Amino acid sequence: MPYFRAHLHFEPPSRTCRENSQDRQEIIEAMKLAKNNKTVAASILGPTRPTLYSRLRKYGLSECKPV
């Protein structure tokens, strides 16, 4: 069986996947708290505003709907 997995390049879900999910959820919560004000959300989360914009695009959240 190990040969079969190696042959298919099977890899179990990575820790990065879970971290990305948690990061995405934190961004959503910060955007809710900030009422979609990206400057305020960035100050809540800690990274710079350009970093927040990058993460919003990464997770497909760049077009957040008003809450």
Backbone as a chain_set.jsonl record, in Angstrom:
{"seq": "MPYFRAHLHFEPPSRTCRENSQDRQEIIEAMKLAKNNKTVAASILGPTRPTLYSRLRKYGLSECKPV", "coords": {"N": [[0.806, -1.205, 0.0], [1.947, 1.364, 0.754], [3.557, 1.874, -1.478], [1.648, 2.351, -3.407], [0.476, 4.776, -2.543], [2.713, 6.458, -2.703], [3.151, 6.343, -5.407], [0.949, 7.736, -6.406], [1.447, 10.199, -5.448], [0.301, 10.929, -3.047], [-0.625, 12.99, -0.399], [-1.271, 13.677, 2.957], [-3.81, 15.954, 4.264], [-2.48, 19.127, 4.787], [-1.019, 20.963, 7.507], [-0.962, 23.598, 6.918], [-3.26, 24.055, 5.435], [-5.284, 24.001, 7.399], [-4.404, 26.181, 8.909], [-4.717, 28.224, 7.044], [-7.478, 28.217, 6.821], [-8.212, 29.017, 9.386], [-7.01, 31.541, 9.445], [-8.464, 32.811, 7.427], [-11.023, 32.815, 8.605], [-10.536, 34.48, 10.811], [-10.055, 36.886, 9.51], [-12.561, 37.351, 8.359], [-14.101, 37.698, 10.692], [-12.84, 39.987, 11.77], [-13.417, 41.827, 9.769], [-16.174, 41.958, 10.064], [-16.379, 43.039, 12.668], [-15.206, 45.496, 12.146], [-17.015, 46.616, 10.509], [-16.663, 46.294, 7.757], [-14.636, 48.103, 7.222], [-11.588, 48.37, 5.971], [-9.166, 49.468, 6.864], [-9.545, 49.671, 9.628], [-10.019, 46.968, 10.19], [-7.52, 45.909, 9.53], [-5.992, 47.07, 11.564], [-7.08, 45.761, 13.745], [-6.329, 43.109, 13.264], [-3.561, 43.248, 12.992], [-1.615, 43.072, 10.803], [-0.277, 45.118, 8.097], [-2.264, 47.41, 6.128], [-1.975, 46.968, 3.279], [-1.17, 44.264, 3.384], [-3.447, 43.064, 4.435], [-5.222, 43.549, 2.294], [-4.035, 41.891, 0.397], [-4.397, 39.358, 1.577], [-7.18, 39.283, 1.618], [-7.723, 39.085, -1.117], [-6.453, 36.634, -1.6], [-8.07, 34.798, -0.221], [-10.433, 35.13, -1.499], [-12.102, 37.153, -0.609], [-12.268, 39.769, -1.29], [-14.414, 41.206, -2.172], [-16.221, 41.868, 0.005], [-19.389, 41.741, 1.491], [-21.529, 44.252, 2.855], [-22.235, 44.225, 6.389]], "CA": [[0.0, 0.0, 0.0], [2.758, 2.577, 0.721], [3.994, 2.125, -2.845], [0.505, 2.917, -4.12], [0.378, 6.185, -2.161], [3.861, 7.17, -3.261], [2.957, 6.403, -6.845], [-0.055, 8.764, -6.685], [1.894, 11.428, -4.787], [-0.692, 11.226, -2.031], [-0.151, 13.643, 0.807], [-2.398, 13.998, 3.828], [-4.045, 17.402, 4.353], [-1.386, 19.76, 5.52], [-1.331, 21.886, 8.591], [-1.153, 24.891, 6.277], [-4.666, 24.141, 5.053], [-6.024, 24.389, 8.603], [-3.985, 27.53, 9.266], [-5.36, 29.121, 6.097], [-8.885, 28.273, 7.19], [-8.296, 29.823, 10.596], [-6.656, 32.901, 9.042], [-9.615, 33.316, 6.68], [-12.092, 33.072, 9.563], [-10.155, 35.657, 11.597], [-10.251, 38.052, 8.652], [-14.009, 37.559, 8.263], [-14.548, 38.249, 11.967], [-12.329, 41.354, 11.886], [-14.183, 42.669, 8.84], [-17.49, 42.172, 10.689], [-16.19, 43.987, 13.769], [-14.843, 46.796, 11.585], [-18.088, 46.998, 9.586], [-16.027, 46.271, 6.43], [-13.608, 49.135, 7.08], [-10.352, 47.588, 5.858], [-8.129, 50.073, 7.7], [-9.832, 49.263, 11.003], [-9.807, 45.518, 10.255], [-6.065, 45.684, 9.555], [-5.483, 47.409, 12.897], [-7.528, 44.698, 14.651], [-5.559, 41.888, 12.987], [-2.134, 43.463, 13.193], [-0.777, 43.333, 9.63], [-0.523, 46.394, 7.432], [-3.431, 47.417, 5.248], [-1.697, 46.233, 2.036], [-1.152, 42.831, 3.676], [-4.847, 42.656, 4.547], [-5.767, 43.503, 0.931], [-3.485, 40.687, -0.232], [-5.079, 38.189, 2.152], [-8.571, 39.305, 1.151], [-7.714, 38.52, -2.479], [-6.051, 35.23, -1.497], [-9.194, 33.991, 0.25], [-11.63, 35.459, -2.257], [-12.939, 38.002, 0.244], [-12.05, 41.158, -1.66], [-15.717, 41.849, -2.377], [-17.034, 41.576, 1.183], [-20.695, 42.387, 1.528], [-21.761, 44.96, 4.124], [-22.918, 43.42, 7.408]], "C": [[0.85, 1.271, 0.0], [3.243, 2.907, -0.697], [2.871, 2.793, -3.634], [0.368, 4.415, -3.805], [1.521, 6.995, -2.756], [3.697, 7.345, -4.76], [1.972, 7.513, -7.224], [0.321, 10.13, -6.107], [0.864, 11.902, -3.77], [-0.022, 11.893, -0.844], [-1.365, 13.948, 1.676], [-2.609, 15.511, 3.877], [-2.996, 18.051, 5.244], [-1.91, 20.655, 6.626], [-1.612, 23.27, 8.012], [-2.607, 25.096, 5.88], [-5.509, 24.589, 6.244], [-5.678, 25.81, 9.009], [-4.632, 28.548, 8.334], [-6.832, 29.295, 6.444], [-9.085, 29.158, 8.414], [-8.0, 31.289, 10.278], [-7.832, 33.556, 8.32], [-10.754, 33.688, 7.636], [-11.784, 34.302, 10.412], [-10.359, 36.932, 10.788], [-11.739, 38.372, 8.536], [-14.534, 38.208, 9.543], [-14.08, 39.694, 12.144], [-13.091, 42.305, 10.969], [-15.582, 42.94, 9.394], [-17.392, 43.206, 11.804], [-15.935, 45.402, 13.254], [-15.905, 47.333, 10.635], [-17.535, 47.232, 8.175], [-15.068, 47.427, 6.169], [-12.257, 48.421, 7.118], [-9.224, 48.163, 6.704], [-8.307, 49.648, 9.153], [-9.588, 47.764, 11.165], [-8.316, 45.192, 10.308], [-5.5, 46.015, 10.931], [-5.91, 46.377, 13.935], [-6.631, 43.469, 14.51], [-4.065, 42.055, 13.221], [-1.318, 43.724, 11.936], [-1.091, 44.703, 9.034], [-1.739, 46.279, 6.521], [-3.146, 46.72, 3.919], [-1.65, 44.715, 2.232], [-2.574, 42.306, 3.795], [-5.477, 42.567, 3.163], [-5.297, 42.238, 0.216], [-4.191, 39.435, 0.274], [-6.541, 38.133, 1.731], [-8.665, 38.714, -0.251], [-7.417, 37.029, -2.436], [-7.228, 34.331, -1.132], [-10.499, 34.32, -0.464], [-12.608, 36.322, -1.484], [-12.861, 39.463, -0.164], [-13.346, 41.914, -1.882], [-16.633, 41.507, -1.2], [-18.321, 42.385, 1.134], [-20.845, 43.125, 2.86], [-22.531, 44.078, 5.1], [-24.006, 44.217, 8.072]], "O": [[0.496, 2.208, -0.715], [3.33, 4.077, -1.071], [3.119, 3.696, -4.433], [0.166, 5.223, -4.711], [1.308, 8.099, -3.258], [4.064, 8.38, -5.315], [2.145, 8.161, -8.256], [-0.417, 11.101, -6.27], [0.588, 13.095, -3.642], [1.005, 11.431, -0.347], [-2.381, 14.43, 1.174], [-1.692, 16.271, 3.566], [-2.684, 17.555, 6.327], [-3.08, 21.038, 6.659], [-2.413, 24.025, 8.563], [-3.126, 26.208, 5.984], [-6.359, 25.468, 6.104], [-6.559, 26.57, 9.411], [-5.05, 29.617, 8.779], [-7.367, 30.401, 6.366], [-10.021, 29.955, 8.465], [-8.675, 32.181, 10.793], [-8.156, 34.716, 8.574], [-11.371, 34.744, 7.496], [-12.686, 35.087, 10.704], [-10.791, 37.949, 11.331], [-12.131, 39.536, 8.607], [-15.318, 39.155, 9.486], [-14.843, 40.535, 12.618], [-13.377, 43.443, 11.34], [-16.117, 44.034, 9.212], [-18.203, 44.128, 11.886], [-16.388, 46.381, 13.846], [-15.72, 48.385, 10.023], [-17.875, 48.204, 7.501], [-14.725, 47.701, 5.019], [-11.835, 47.928, 8.165], [-8.399, 47.405, 7.214], [-7.336, 49.306, 9.829], [-9.014, 47.335, 12.165], [-7.899, 44.3, 11.047], [-4.616, 45.309, 11.417], [-5.187, 46.138, 14.902], [-6.224, 42.866, 15.503], [-3.383, 41.105, 13.606], [-0.395, 44.537, 11.985], [-2.056, 45.358, 9.428], [-2.181, 45.179, 6.191], [-3.984, 45.947, 3.456], [-2.047, 43.964, 1.342], [-2.875, 41.217, 3.307], [-6.196, 41.609, 2.878], [-6.074, 41.591, -0.488], [-4.541, 38.555, -0.511], [-7.082, 37.049, 1.511], [-9.574, 37.937, -0.544], [-8.047, 36.245, -3.146], [-7.367, 33.233, -1.67], [-11.559, 33.835, -0.07], [-13.818, 36.226, -1.688], [-13.354, 40.323, 0.567], [-13.37, 43.141, -1.787], [-17.7, 40.923, -1.392], [-18.323, 43.563, 0.777], [-20.338, 42.664, 3.882], [-23.376, 43.282, 4.693], [-24.692, 43.707, 8.957]]}, "num_chains": 1, "name": "protein.A"}
